Amino acid sequence: MMQAADVIHRYEFILAASGEMVMAAQENRWEDLINLEIARRERILEVTAEPVSPFADAALQARKESLIRGILAADERVKALTAAWMSEMQGILTSVQAERKLARAYETT
């Protein structure tokens, strides 16, 4: 059974990784973002797979809740940044498709 201090330590790692993911997304480092997400997911699985002893200390419980809120906020930021990037990529792909259609149209005439 995982102890409260171990849970806090893992959530701190997850929050730090989440912050790095935000920076990677802001800097358009998409491969880094993927690698960070993989490492973070492993820690999330560790926390969720093992039973946790009850938090006897209210301060530790509050810390855990604060960490989770920070993780969720970072996730929302990454989601917003990746959505903007996906929209940009969709525009580029649409433009390329239009160019190909024009090229094909002129090739046949």
VODO-927849 format. One line per field, with one value per atom (N, C-alpha, C): residue number from 1; residue in three letters; y, x, z. Coordinates in nm, 4 decimals. Each point is the difference from the previous one (the first is absolute). Example, Ala and Ser with C-alpha at 12.3 -4.5 7.8 and 13.67 -1.06 7.14 Angstrom:
BEGIN
pos <- c(1  1  1  2  2  2)
code <- c(ALA  ALA  ALA  SER  SER  SER)
north <- c(-0.5690  0.1190  0.1200  0.1050  0.1190  0.1090)
east <- c(1.3190  -0.0890  0.0900  -0.0350  0.0820  -0.0770)
up <- c(0.7800  0.0000  0.0000  -0.0720  0.0060  0.0730)
REM end
This chain:
BEGIN
pos <- c(1  1  1  2  2  2  3  3  3  4  4  4  5  5  5  6  6  6  7  7  7  8  8  8  9  9  9  10  10  10  11  11  11  12  12  12  13  13  13  14  14  14  15  15  15  16  16  16  17  17  17  18  18  18  19  19  19  20  20  20  21  21  21  22  22  22  23  23  23  24  24  24  25  25  25  26  26  26  27  27  27  28  28  28  29  29  29  30  30  30  31  31  31  32  32  32  33  33  33  34  34  34  35  35  35  36  36  36  37  37  37  38  38  38  39  39  39  40  40  40  41  41  41  42  42  42  43  43  43  44  44  44  45  45  45  46  46  46  47  47  47  48  48  48  49  49  49  50  50  50  51  51  51  52  52  52  53  53  53  54  54  54  55  55  55  56  56  56  57  57  57  58  58  58  59  59  59  60  60  60  61  61  61  62  62  62  63  63  63  64  64  64  65  65  65  66  66  66  67  67  67  68  68  68  69  69  69  70  70  70  71  71  71  72  72  72  73  73  73  74  74  74  75  75  75  76  76  76  77  77  77  78  78  78  79  79  79  80  80  80  81  81  81  82  82  82  83  83  83  84  84  84  85  85  85  86  86  86  87  87  87  88  88  88  89  89  89  90  90  90  91  91  91  92  92  92  93  93  93  94  94  94  95  95  95  96  96  96  97  97  97  98  98  98  99  99  99  100  100  100  101  101  101  102  102  102  103  103  103  104  104  104  105  105  105  106  106  106  107  107  107  108  108  108  109  109  109)
code <- c(MET  MET  MET  MET  MET  MET  GLN  GLN  GLN  ALA  ALA  ALA  ALA  ALA  ALA  ASP  ASP  ASP  VAL  VAL  VAL  ILE  ILE  ILE  HIS  HIS  HIS  ARG  ARG  ARG  TYR  TYR  TYR  GLU  GLU  GLU  PHE  PHE  PHE  ILE  ILE  ILE  LEU  LEU  LEU  ALA  ALA  ALA  ALA  ALA  ALA  SER  SER  SER  GLY  GLY  GLY  GLU  GLU  GLU  MET  MET  MET  VAL  VAL  VAL  MET  MET  MET  ALA  ALA  ALA  ALA  ALA  ALA  GLN  GLN  GLN  GLU  GLU  GLU  ASN  ASN  ASN  ARG  ARG  ARG  TRP  TRP  TRP  GLU  GLU  GLU  ASP  ASP  ASP  LEU  LEU  LEU  ILE  ILE  ILE  ASN  ASN  ASN  LEU  LEU  LEU  GLU  GLU  GLU  ILE  ILE  ILE  ALA  ALA  ALA  ARG  ARG  ARG  ARG  ARG  ARG  GLU  GLU  GLU  ARG  ARG  ARG  ILE  ILE  ILE  LEU  LEU  LEU  GLU  GLU  GLU  VAL  VAL  VAL  THR  THR  THR  ALA  ALA  ALA  GLU  GLU  GLU  PRO  PRO  PRO  VAL  VAL  VAL  SER  SER  SER  PRO  PRO  PRO  PHE  PHE  PHE  ALA  ALA  ALA  ASP  ASP  ASP  ALA  ALA  ALA  ALA  ALA  ALA  LEU  LEU  LEU  GLN  GLN  GLN  ALA  ALA  ALA  ARG  ARG  ARG  LYS  LYS  LYS  GLU  GLU  GLU  SER  SER  SER  LEU  LEU  LEU  ILE  ILE  ILE  ARG  ARG  ARG  GLY  GLY  GLY  ILE  ILE  ILE  LEU  LEU  LEU  ALA  ALA  ALA  ALA  ALA  ALA  ASP  ASP  ASP  GLU  GLU  GLU  ARG  ARG  ARG  VAL  VAL  VAL  LYS  LYS  LYS  ALA  ALA  ALA  LEU  LEU  LEU  THR  THR  THR  ALA  ALA  ALA  ALA  ALA  ALA  TRP  TRP  TRP  MET  MET  MET  SER  SER  SER  GLU  GLU  GLU  MET  MET  MET  GLN  GLN  GLN  GLY  GLY  GLY  ILE  ILE  ILE  LEU  LEU  LEU  THR  THR  THR  SER  SER  SER  VAL  VAL  VAL  GLN  GLN  GLN  ALA  ALA  ALA  GLU  GLU  GLU  ARG  ARG  ARG  LYS  LYS  LYS  LEU  LEU  LEU  ALA  ALA  ALA  ARG  ARG  ARG  ALA  ALA  ALA  TYR  TYR  TYR  GLU  GLU  GLU  THR  THR  THR  THR  THR  THR)
north <- c(-0.1177  0.1177  0.1241  0.0919  0.1214  0.0967  0.0565  0.0962  0.1403  0.0849  0.1358  0.0768  -0.0113  0.0728  -0.0456  -0.1305  -0.0519  0.0542  0.0076  0.0534  0.1455  0.0782  0.1415  0.0127  -0.0816  0.0045  -0.0288  -0.0982  -0.0345  0.1110  0.0573  0.1110  0.1210  0.0224  0.1097  -0.0241  -0.1250  -0.0345  0.0240  -0.0429  0.0164  0.1479  0.0821  0.1441  0.0606  -0.0403  0.0517  -0.0402  -0.1249  -0.0462  0.0764  0.0288  0.0766  0.1397  0.0622  0.1318  -0.0046  -0.1055  -0.0164  -0.0217  -0.0687  -0.0213  0.1323  0.0872  0.1322  0.0750  -0.0009  0.0700  -0.0596  -0.1318  -0.0651  0.0406  0.0035  0.0393  0.1469  0.0858  0.1424  0.0213  -0.0862  0.0126  -0.0882  -0.0590  -0.0866  -0.1180  -0.0509  -0.1181  -0.1222  -0.0434  -0.1022  -0.1373  -0.0352  -0.1295  -0.0035  0.1107  0.0076  -0.0130  0.0631  -0.0077  -0.1446  -0.0732  -0.1407  -0.0806  0.0190  -0.0742  0.0332  0.1267  0.0405  -0.0623  -0.0055  -0.0606  -0.1484  -0.0685  -0.1425  -0.0200  0.0791  -0.0111  0.0340  0.1018  0.0416  -0.1073  -0.0591  -0.1040  -0.1176  -0.0349  -0.1089  0.0310  0.1232  0.0389  0.0016  0.0446  0.0012  -0.1429  -0.0926  -0.1403  -0.0552  0.0411  -0.0434  0.0452  0.1254  0.0560  -0.0668  -0.0276  -0.0538  -0.1514  -0.0698  -0.1463  -0.0563  0.0724  -0.0512  0.0647  -0.0798  0.0592  0.1016  0.1007  0.1070  -0.0027  0.0110  0.0075  0.1332  0.0030  0.1252  0.1120  0.1208  0.1165  0.0418  -0.0223  0.0372  0.1492  0.0567  0.1401  0.0872  0.0938  0.0890  0.0851  0.0359  0.0813  -0.0781  -0.1294  -0.0820  -0.0171  -0.0168  -0.0118  0.1293  0.1135  0.1290  0.0152  -0.0458  0.0061  -0.0858  -0.1201  -0.0890  0.0678  0.0592  0.0674  0.1166  0.0743  0.1121  -0.0487  -0.1090  -0.0566  -0.0452  -0.0652  -0.0476  0.1180  0.1058  0.1193  0.0585  0.0027  0.0497  -0.0864  -0.1306  -0.0936  0.0226  0.0123  0.0218  0.1329  0.1031  0.1306  -0.0095  -0.0697  -0.0177  -0.0796  -0.1023  -0.0796  0.0860  0.0893  0.0892  0.0914  0.0476  0.0881  -0.0762  -0.1227  -0.0818  -0.0274  -0.0304  -0.0267  0.1217  0.1181  0.1224  0.0229  -0.0219  0.0205  -0.1017  -0.1242  -0.1011  0.0199  0.0484  0.0270  0.1096  0.1027  0.1079  -0.0538  -0.0854  -0.0586  -0.0890  -0.0805  -0.0880  0.0822  0.1104  0.0878  0.0567  0.0400  0.0518  -0.1077  -0.1217  -0.1101  -0.0321  0.0058  -0.0242  0.1030  0.1255  0.1046  -0.0263  -0.0441  -0.0306  -0.1163  -0.1049  -0.1159  0.0362  0.0818  0.0440  0.0782  0.0846  0.0792  -0.0909  -0.0991  -0.0939  -0.0779  -0.0425  -0.0736  0.0874  0.1267  0.0919  0.0186  0.0110  0.0147  -0.1225  -0.1182  -0.1230  -0.0056  0.0394  0.0009  0.0950  0.1165  0.0956  -0.0556  -0.0612  -0.0566  -0.1083  -0.0869  -0.1050  0.0601  0.1045  0.0635  0.0584  0.0615  0.0594  -0.1048  -0.1137  -0.1073  -0.0630  -0.0067  -0.0670  0.0886  0.1294  0.0895  0.0249)
east <- c(0.0851  -0.0851  0.0898  -0.0316  0.0794  -0.0324  0.1052  -0.0156  -0.0256  -0.0558  -0.0370  0.1197  0.1153  0.1187  0.0406  -0.0129  0.0315  -0.0973  -0.1264  -0.1018  0.0321  0.0315  0.0332  0.1201  0.1023  0.1206  -0.0339  -0.0829  -0.0372  -0.0825  -0.0920  -0.0790  0.0885  0.1022  0.0934  0.0733  0.0404  0.0643  -0.0961  -0.1245  -0.1001  -0.0224  -0.0073  -0.0174  0.1205  0.1211  0.1203  0.0006  -0.0343  -0.0064  -0.1072  -0.1108  -0.1078  0.0482  0.0768  0.0568  0.0961  0.0812  0.0910  -0.0778  -0.1133  -0.0842  -0.0557  -0.0394  -0.0496  0.1101  0.1211  0.1112  0.0289  -0.0011  0.0250  -0.1062  -0.1251  -0.1082  0.0136  0.0372  0.0174  0.1119  0.1011  0.1168  -0.0105  -0.1175  -0.0237  0.0963  0.0383  0.0870  -0.0901  -0.0613  -0.1042  0.0546  0.1193  0.0597  0.0294  0.0530  0.0256  -0.1301  -0.1044  -0.1303  -0.0470  0.0153  -0.0411  0.0814  0.1315  0.0862  -0.0313  -0.0264  -0.0364  -0.1327  -0.0940  -0.1298  0.0151  0.0869  0.0234  0.0578  0.1011  0.0609  -0.1006  -0.0794  -0.1005  -0.1067  -0.0417  -0.1031  0.0450  0.1288  0.0519  -0.0194  0.0278  -0.0190  -0.1474  -0.0841  -0.1434  -0.0487  0.0483  -0.0387  0.0477  0.1185  0.0506  -0.0934  -0.0425  -0.0853  -0.1370  -0.0529  -0.1359  -0.0056  0.1106  -0.0008  0.0120  0.0633  0.0285  -0.0923  -0.0511  -0.0826  0.0806  -0.0690  0.0640  -0.0556  0.0918  -0.0463  -0.0717  -0.0989  -0.0739  0.0936  -0.0310  0.0785  -0.0449  0.0854  -0.0327  0.0238  0.0898  0.0384  -0.0788  -0.0753  -0.0812  0.0882  0.1182  0.0907  0.0460  0.0280  0.0400  -0.1159  -0.1199  -0.1178  -0.0199  0.0171  -0.0130  0.1087  0.1202  0.1104  -0.0326  -0.0516  -0.0383  -0.1048  -0.0999  -0.1056  0.0560  0.0922  0.0631  0.0811  0.0727  0.0783  -0.0907  -0.1090  -0.0932  -0.0605  -0.0359  -0.0531  0.1042  0.1258  0.1069  0.0184  -0.0082  0.0122  -0.1133  -0.1209  -0.1158  0.0098  0.0496  0.0170  0.1040  0.1097  0.1031  -0.0555  -0.0794  -0.0612  -0.0893  -0.0760  -0.0867  0.0828  0.1114  0.0881  0.0594  0.0465  0.0551  -0.1087  -0.1182  -0.1119  -0.0273  -0.0005  -0.0238  0.1113  0.1236  0.1131  0.0002  -0.0296  -0.0016  -0.1190  -0.1113  -0.1166  0.0332  0.0706  0.0403  0.0941  0.0930  0.0944  -0.0733  -0.0940  -0.0771  -0.0803  -0.0559  -0.0751  0.0917  0.1191  0.0982  0.0389  0.0237  0.0360  -0.1140  -0.1234  -0.1159  -0.0050  0.0289  0.0035  0.1062  0.1159  0.1090  -0.0389  -0.0563  -0.0406  -0.1085  -0.0936  -0.1059  0.0593  0.0965  0.0665  0.0749  0.0694  0.0744  -0.0967  -0.1116  -0.0994  -0.0557  -0.0249  -0.0508  0.1033  0.1270  0.1063  0.0067  -0.0138  0.0033  -0.1173  -0.1166  -0.1174  0.0222  0.0549  0.0290  0.1032  0.1033  0.1046  -0.0585  -0.0844  -0.0636  -0.0919  -0.0714  -0.0911  0.0770  0.1146  0.0780  0.0762  0.0313  0.0690  -0.0905  -0.1291  -0.0928  -0.0454  0.0257  -0.0457  0.1074)
up <- c(0.0000  0.0000  0.0000  -0.0881  -0.0130  0.1141  0.0565  0.1088  -0.0564  0.0830  -0.0415  -0.0568  0.0640  -0.0470  -0.1400  -0.0271  -0.1336  -0.1039  0.0380  -0.0908  -0.0335  0.1026  -0.0205  -0.0922  0.0242  -0.0829  -0.1463  -0.0237  -0.1378  -0.0644  0.0762  -0.0548  -0.0292  0.0813  -0.0274  -0.1317  -0.0229  -0.1270  -0.1160  0.0166  -0.1056  -0.0294  0.1042  -0.0197  -0.0719  0.0392  -0.0665  -0.1475  -0.0278  -0.1388  -0.0769  0.0664  -0.0640  -0.0368  0.0891  -0.0290  -0.1175  -0.0057  -0.1135  -0.1292  0.0101  -0.1176  -0.0514  0.0912  -0.0404  -0.0742  0.0554  -0.0659  -0.1373  -0.0098  -0.1290  -0.1020  0.0426  -0.0914  -0.0404  0.0946  -0.0313  -0.1012  0.0071  -0.0876  -0.1245  -0.0209  -0.1168  -0.0065  0.1145  0.0064  0.0195  -0.1092  0.0083  0.0366  -0.0475  0.0372  0.1500  0.0524  0.1442  0.0781  -0.0492  0.0660  0.0086  -0.1083  -0.0010  0.1001  0.0015  0.0925  0.1455  0.0271  0.1361  0.0418  -0.0917  0.0299  0.0311  -0.0718  0.0256  0.1394  0.0361  0.1333  0.1086  -0.0236  0.0980  0.0168  -0.1097  0.0054  0.0868  -0.0062  0.0831  0.1483  0.0398  0.1401  0.0381  -0.0912  0.0275  0.0226  -0.0826  0.0167  0.1338  0.0434  0.1308  0.1119  -0.0072  0.1054  0.0005  -0.1173  -0.0068  0.0149  -0.0226  0.0040  0.1409  0.0868  0.1342  0.1028  0.0934  0.1058  0.0817  0.0474  0.0771  0.1415  0.0973  0.1382  0.0205  0.0866  0.0230  0.0463  -0.0429  0.0395  0.1398  0.0984  0.1376  0.0236  -0.0767  0.0167  -0.0984  0.0529  -0.0841  -0.0913  0.0463  -0.0820  -0.1231  0.0178  -0.1144  -0.0980  0.0523  -0.0860  -0.0796  0.0658  -0.0686  -0.1063  0.0302  -0.0968  -0.1217  0.0244  -0.1094  -0.0890  0.0602  -0.0766  -0.0803  0.0592  -0.0693  -0.1205  0.0189  -0.1097  -0.1141  0.0349  -0.1026  -0.0762  0.0713  -0.0681  -0.0960  0.0425  -0.0865  -0.1235  0.0180  -0.1124  -0.0993  0.0514  -0.0876  -0.0746  0.0671  -0.0653  -0.1120  0.0267  -0.1029  -0.1176  0.0299  -0.1070  -0.0886  0.0611  -0.0778  -0.0894  0.0515  -0.0781  -0.1190  0.0247  -0.1085  -0.1039  0.0478  -0.0913  -0.0883  0.0583  -0.0775  -0.1020  0.0414  -0.0907  -0.1136  0.0308  -0.1055  -0.0927  0.0530  -0.0853  -0.1007  0.0447  -0.0905  -0.1077  0.0402  -0.0948  -0.0999  0.0496  -0.0880  -0.1010  0.0449  -0.0896  -0.1080  0.0409  -0.0954  -0.1010  0.0479  -0.0889  -0.0960  0.0488  -0.0860  -0.1125  0.0328  -0.1018  -0.1045  0.0441  -0.0931  -0.0903  0.0596  -0.0799  -0.1013  0.0417  -0.0912  -0.1162  0.0289  -0.1035  -0.0976  0.0525  -0.0847  -0.0887  0.0571  -0.0789  -0.1122  0.0297  -0.1027  -0.1109  0.0382  -0.0995  -0.0906  0.0578  -0.0796  -0.0977  0.0463  -0.0884  -0.1174  0.0292  -0.1074  -0.0969  0.0543  -0.0854  -0.0896  0.0553  -0.0797  -0.1065  0.0357  -0.0954  -0.1178  0.0270  -0.1076  -0.0799  0.0623  -0.0720  -0.1044  0.0263  -0.0911  -0.1146  0.0094  -0.1076  -0.1013)
REM end
